[in-house]
């Protein structure tokens, strides 16, 4: 009898446990479901915030930074060029850009399955967040990359020519580079490291800007007249916006609110601070006075330098990268620019090109675990990784040079590349847009 009672009690306990387990199972996803991908609300919120920050970098960040560097008679033309090219890239990104950059294809271009995002469901995921957010986040990168080029062409390019160039360069330079590095193309297969856009964004845009500056020629009176920034407080404001927005640029490239995002966040702070000090003290030493423009330029140099490495190097590595980026950026806008004999109005190549290249190469070094980084791929030595980084830079430079040259030439044939001397002397604000920034 006792045996029967104990058996009944045991059965009752097992039944209660089974019911409780069923309730828990209905509320918590199984391990197999988690492995397949589960929506994480925190990651969704994080990625949307990061996307907004990157958009904030272009409008108003890039527009204010570049606008303040120009003469007052051309500031509105620069703001208009940035805003309209931004809108143009947004539209093209949805029509075909995202598909060609991130859909499976060959080693250089993606596929056409996501034209107009036709096969993208609202519930489709990219990792732990909705793929629609991934479309927006990566689109913001495309927008700012094209906007960066504008700074090298200011005060003399035709508005219509810039738009034609933007369509061609986005299609045949940015999209294939994004696919090659981030979309599973040849450079990613080769092991190239680019956390947030050292080659895809900065080197790519800087080289295109340099080609455009050469083809446009120097501004009328360049070298004979004073060409000083008309509004340094505007430059400072634009720099501050870029610094804030860059946290979305770098931390967001972790694609989740995780430890890699935290690492990229801190590295962005440290490298940028180091670059500001490096640039300012070097300028103070060589030119006897530390300048606000130098501090702003050093800030951008540090941000660019840490971009390819942000989520892969330790804090010590980020500090060294920032120090080197600040010094090499100053060299780029002073010595290298003089040697190249080019009128790069906003020093796009001197800062974004030089510091982007430096940052990419140093990524190959400081990613090593022995130096505090996350570690190279299995079987890859530091020297081999630096070689892979150098090759990816070479591919980016050659690709962008060819595409930019052809795109500018097509624009020149269709509408003419440069405004007349008369329009240039009077200013593009009045002649091209019928407006004036200051009364």
Long-range contacts (C-beta under 8 A, 24 or more apart in sequence): 37-125, 37-127, 37-128, 38-128, 39-125, 39-128, 39-129, 39-130, 40-128, 40-129, 40-256, 42-257, 43-127, 43-128, 43-129, 43-255, 43-256, 43-257, 44-128, 44-129, 44-130, 44-133, 45-257, 46-129, 46-252, 46-256, 46-257, 46-261, 47-129, 47-133, 47-134, 47-137, 47-252, 47-255, 47-256, 48-133, 48-136, 49-248, 50-137, 50-247, 50-248, 50-249, 50-251, 50-252, 51-133, 51-136, 51-137, 51-140, 51-248, 51-252, 52-248, 53-244, 53-245, 53-246, 53-247, 53-248, 53-249, 53-252, 54-137, 54-140, 54-141, 54-144, 54-245, 54-248, 54-249, 54-252, 55-140, 55-143, 56-241, 56-244, 56-245, 56-248, 57-140, 57-144, 57-241, 57-242, 57-245, 57-246, 57-248, 57-249, 58-82, 58-86, 58-140, 58-143, 58-144, 58-147, 59-83, 59-86, 60-238, 60-241, 61-238, 61-241, 61-242, 61-245, 62-144, 62-147, 62-148, 62-150, 62-151, 62-238, 62-242, 63-147, 63-238, 64-234, 64-235, 64-237, 64-238, 64-241, 65-234, 65-235, 65-238, 65-239, 65-241, 65-242, 65-296, 65-300, 65-346, 66-150, 66-151, 66-154, 66-238, 66-346, 67-231, 67-234, 67-238, 68-229, 68-230, 68-231, 68-232, 68-233, 68-234, 68-235, 68-236, 68-237, 68-238, 69-151, 69-154, 69-229, 69-235, 69-345, 69-346, 70-154, 70-155, 70-229, 70-230, 70-345, 70-346, 71-155, 71-227, 71-228, 71-230, 71-427, 72-230, 72-231, 72-437, 72-438, 73-426, 73-427, 73-428, 73-429, 73-430, 73-436, 74-154, 74-155, 74-427, 74-428, 74-429, 75-230, 75-231, 75-429, 75-437, 76-428, 76-429, 76-433, 76-435, 76-436, 76-437, 77-154, 77-155, 77-159, 77-427, 77-428, 77-429, 77-432, 77-433, 78-150, 78-151, 78-154, 80-159, 80-432, 80-433, 81-150, 81-154, 81-157, 81-159, 81-162, 82-147, 82-150, 84-159, 84-163, 85-143, 85-146, 85-147, 85-150, 85-162, 85-163, 85-166, 86-143, 86-146, 86-147, 88-146, 88-163, 88-166, 88-167, 89-139, 89-142, 89-143, 89-146, 89-166, 89-170, 90-139, 90-143, 92-167, 92-170, 92-171, 93-135, 93-138, 93-139, 93-142, 93-143, 94-135, 94-139, 96-171, 97-139, 97-142, 97-170, 97-171, 97-175, 98-135, 98-138, 98-139, 100-171, 100-175, 100-176, 100-179, 101-138, 101-142, 101-174, 101-175, 101-178, 101-179, 101-182, 101-183, 102-134, 102-138, 102-178, 102-179, 102-182, 102-183, 103-183, 104-184, 105-179, 105-183, 106-185, 107-180, 107-185, 107-186, 107-189, 108-176, 108-179, 108-180, 108-185, 108-186, 109-175, 109-176, 109-179, 110-175, 110-179, 110-183, 126-255, 127-255, 127-256, 128-256, 129-255, 129-256, 134-255, 137-252, 138-178, 138-182, 141-178, 141-197, 141-200, 141-201, 141-249, 142-170, 142-174, 142-175, 142-178, 144-201, 145-174, 145-197, 145-200, 145-201, 145-204, 145-205, 146-170, 146-174, 146-205, 148-201, 148-202, 148-205, 148-206, 148-209, 148-348, 148-352, 149-205, 149-208, 149-209, 149-212, 149-348, 151-209, 151-344, 151-345, 151-346, 151-347, 151-348, 152-206, 152-209, 152-210, 152-212, 152-213, 152-344, 152-345, 152-346, 152-348, 152-349, 153-209, 153-212, 153-213, 153-216, 153-345, 154-345, 154-346, 155-219, 155-345, 155-424, 155-428, 156-216, 156-217, 156-219, 156-220, 156-418, 156-419, 156-424, 156-428, 157-212, 157-216, 157-417, 157-418, 157-419, 158-411, 158-415, 158-416, 158-417, 158-418, 158-419, 158-432, 159-428, 159-432, 159-433, 160-411, 160-415, 161-408, 161-411, 161-412, 161-414, 161-415, 161-416, 161-417, 161-418, 162-411, 164-407, 164-410, 164-411, 164-414, 164-415, 165-212, 165-404, 165-407, 165-408, 165-410, 165-411, 168-403, 168-406, 168-407, 168-410, 168-411, 169-208, 169-403, 169-404, 169-407, 172-403, 172-406, 172-407, 173-204, 173-208, 173-399, 173-400, 173-403, 173-404, 173-407, 174-200, 174-204, 176-399, 177-204, 177-396, 177-399, 177-400, 180-395, 181-392, 187-392, 187-395, 190-388, 190-391, 190-392, 191-377, 191-380, 191-385, 191-388, 192-388, 192-389, 192-391, 192-392, 193-308, 193-309, 193-312, 193-360, 193-363, 193-364, 193-367, 193-385, 193-388, 193-389, 194-308, 194-360, 194-363, 194-392, 195-250, 195-253, 195-264, 195-307, 195-308, 195-309, 195-310, 195-311, 195-312, 195-363, 196-249, 196-250, 196-252, 196-253, 196-264, 196-307, 196-308, 196-310, 196-311, 197-249, 197-253, 197-307, 197-308, 198-304, 198-307, 198-308, 198-309, 198-356, 198-357, 198-359, 198-360, 198-363, 199-308, 199-356, 199-360, 199-392, 199-393, 199-396, 200-396, 201-307, 201-356, 202-304, 202-307, 202-352, 202-353, 202-355, 202-356, 202-359, 203-352, 203-353, 203-356, 203-357, 203-360, 203-393, 203-396, 203-397, 203-400, 204-396, 204-399, 204-400, 205-348, 205-352, 205-400, 206-348, 206-349, 206-351, 206-352, 206-353, 206-354, 206-356, 207-349, 207-353, 207-396, 207-397, 207-400, 207-401, 207-404, 208-400, 208-403, 208-404, 209-344, 209-348, 209-349, 209-352, 209-353, 210-340, 210-342, 210-344, 210-348, 210-349, 210-353, 211-400, 211-401, 211-404, 211-405, 211-408, 212-404, 212-408, 213-342, 213-343, 213-344, 213-345, 213-349, 214-342, 215-405, 215-408, 215-409, 215-412, 215-417, 216-343, 216-417, 216-418, 217-343, 217-418, 218-342, 218-343, 219-343, 219-345, 219-424, 220-421, 220-424, 220-425, 222-343, 229-293, 232-292, 232-293, 235-292, 235-293, 235-296, 236-292, 236-296, 239-296, 239-299, 239-300, 242-299, 242-300, 242-303, 243-272, 243-299, 243-303, 246-272, 246-303, 246-307, 249-307, 250-306, 250-307, 250-310, 250-311, 251-310, 253-310, 253-311, 254-311, 260-311, 260-374, 261-311, 263-310, 263-311, 263-315, 264-310, 264-311, 266-315, 266-318, 267-306, 267-309, 267-310, 267-311, 267-313, 267-315, 267-317, 267-318, 268-303, 268-306, 268-310, 268-318, 270-315, 270-318, 270-319, 270-322, 271-302, 271-303, 271-305, 271-306, 271-310, 271-318, 271-319, 271-321, 271-322, 271-325, 272-299, 272-302, 272-303, 272-306, 272-322, 273-302, 273-322, 274-302, 274-318, 274-319, 274-320, 274-321, 274-322, 274-323, 274-326, 275-299, 275-301, 275-302, 275-303, 275-305, 275-322, 275-323, 275-325, 275-326, 275-329, 276-302, 276-326, 277-323, 277-326, 278-302, 278-322, 278-323, 278-324, 278-325, 278-326, 278-327, 279-326, 279-327, 279-329, 279-330, 280-326, 282-326, 282-327, 282-330, 283-330, 294-330, 297-329, 297-330, 297-333, 297-347, 297-351, 298-326, 298-329, 298-330, 300-329, 300-351, 300-352, 301-325, 301-326, 301-328, 301-329, 301-330, 301-351, 301-355, 302-326, 302-355, 304-329, 304-351, 304-352, 304-355, 304-356, 304-359, 305-329, 305-355, 305-356, 305-358, 305-359, 305-362, 306-359, 307-356, 307-359, 308-356, 308-359, 308-360, 308-363, 309-359, 309-362, 309-363, 309-366, 309-367, 311-374, 312-363, 312-366, 312-367, 312-373, 312-374, 313-363, 313-366, 313-367, 313-371, 313-372, 313-373, 313-374, 314-366, 314-371, 314-372, 314-373, 315-372, 316-371, 316-372, 317-362, 317-365, 317-366, 317-367, 317-371, 317-372, 317-373, 318-366, 320-362, 320-366, 321-358, 321-359, 321-362, 321-366, 324-358, 324-362, 325-355, 325-358, 325-359, 328-354, 328-355, 328-358, 329-354, 329-355, 357-393, 360-389, 360-392, 360-393, 361-386, 361-389, 361-390, 361-393, 363-389, 364-388, 364-389
